[in-house]
Amino acid sequence: REKYEKELEWWSPDKPGEHIVFGDFFTPYLVELLETGRDSGRLERAFGFLDCMISSDDAKVREVAVVTVLEYLQGKPDLLTLAEPYLGPLATTAVRDLDEFWQQRRQRVH
């Protein structure tokens, strides 16, 4: 919370966008939980929250969960392996879709 409050001060009078908040605060928090492996309850709640975001009717909310959080994890295979037991069904599908998307992009480039 303290880091977030400092960020709000820095941005004042504006507010940081959702991608900044999730990229600079939620994702590092999730990474720390995964790397320490100390609190499976918090990991379950965090990944449950991501599944709730992915199920949102708001495309921007879904985009933040998938692009800012899950795509980061998908790009870090060791972290993704640690996250896999906590991924809900929607997050699992999103990670698989991201993987297919990036494989297709790489094939088009080569």
N, C-alpha and C positions, 0 to 999 in steps of 0.2 A: 504494500500500500504506500509506503514511504517513497519508493521509486516512482510510482505512478503520480503521486502528489507533486513531486519535483518536476516530472515531465509536464504536468498541467501548468505549473508555474512558467516553465520555459516557453510553452506554446501560447500562453496568455497574451491577448484575450481570445485567441483562437483555441480550438481543441484538436488534439491529434485524431486522425482517422482510425477506423477500425483495424485496418491492416497494420498500422504502426503499433497500436495497443497490443494486438495479438502477436505481432512479430517481435516486439521489444519486451513484452512482459509475459504473456501466456506461454508462448513457445519456449523461452528459456526456463520458465518454471517447470514445464513439462519435461524438458531435457534433464534438468536437475533431478527431478523425481525418478526418471528412468535410469539415469546414471548411478544414483545412490541406491535405488531399489528398496528404500527404507519404508515407503508408505504406500502399500498396494491399495488401501482404501481411497487415498487421494487420487491415485492413478485411475482407479475405476470411475470415480466421480468425474475426473477431467475428461476421460475418453467418452463417458456417458454424455457429458455436456457437448462434446464434439458431434456425437450422433444426433443430439437434439438440434444442434445448429444445422446439420446437413439435412434434417427433415423439415426445416423451416420453409414456409411459403415464400419467404423473401430471398430472392436470388443473391443479394449482396451478403446476407448472413451465410448462406451456403458457400459462397465464394471465399469468404474469410477463412472458414473452417478448412476447406479443401486446399486452396492456393497458399495461404499463409502458414497454416500449421501442418497439414498432412503432406503437402508437397515438400516442405522442409525435411520432415522425417523420412519421406520416400527417397530423398537425395542423400541420406545418411544411413546406409544399410545396417550398420551396427545398432543405431538407435531404433530403426524400424524393427529389427529383430527383437529388441527389448520391448517394444510397444505392442507387438503382435498379440500377446495374450490378453491385452486390454482393449483391443480394437473391437468396436461393436460392428454389427452387420453393415451399417451404412458406411462407416469409415473403412471397413475392409473392402467394400465395393469401390469406394472412391480411390483408395490406394491402388487397387488393381487397374482401374480406369486410367489413373495417372501413369502407371507403368506402361500400359498399352499405348497411350498418347505419346510418351517420350520415345518408345521403341519405334513407332511409326515416323516420328520426326527425324530420328537418327537414320532410318532407312531412306527417307527422302533426300537427306543431305548427301549420303554416300552413293 
